[in-house]
Amino acid sequence: MITNTVLRKEDCEVRRTPEELIAWIDSVDEQFRFDDRIDKELVKRFLEEIRPLGDLARLKYLGKPGLFLRPKIGNQAYDAEIFDTSSYPEYITRVEFTSAYRDYYLAL
């Protein structure tokens, strides 16, 4: 379902739990694929970086307390940050995606 609101970079870069990230990706996937109002670069980032981050969350992080994932859109050397807040200080892992496959198992 495409809404009247155009998705922006700020909508993508929200820090979410694995479950929240997966639910958000599922809720906006159609909009990213069919809404011509969304910036083409943002659509590319969604398909090649954010969706694979959701696949990684589904494979490794579901049900783990204290974990948050945040896509990062920009010119930095990574595509996402994974925050582990289960200990102090929180631990941040930065992730770079180098390939985006439509096949879930091949991508992982």
Residue, then its C-alpha position, 0 to 999 in steps of 0.5 A: m500500500i503506497t501512502n501519501t507520505v514520501l519516504r526519506k533518508e531520516d525514515c530509513e536511519v532509525r535505530r530499531t530492534p531486529e523485529e522492528l527493522i524487519a516489520w518496517i522493511d516489510s511495511v515499506d517494501e512495496q512503496f520503495r518498489f513502486d512509488d516514483r516520488i522516492d529518490k532513486e538513490l534511496v531506492k537503490r540503498f533500500l534494495e542493496e543495503i537495507r533489505p540485506l540488513g533485514d535478512l541479516a537481522r532475521l538470520k542472526y539477531l531475532g529474539k536477542p535482547g539489547l540489539f539494535l540495527r540502524p541503516k546508514i545512508g551516506n558516503q561513510a565506509y559502512d552501510a549499517e550499525i549494529f548496537d549491542t547494549s547488553s553490556y556496558p559500554e555498548y558495542i557497535t559493529r559496522v557492516e558493509f554490504t558488497s553484494a545484494y542478491r534477491d535469493y535470501y540464502l545466496a545473499l547470506 
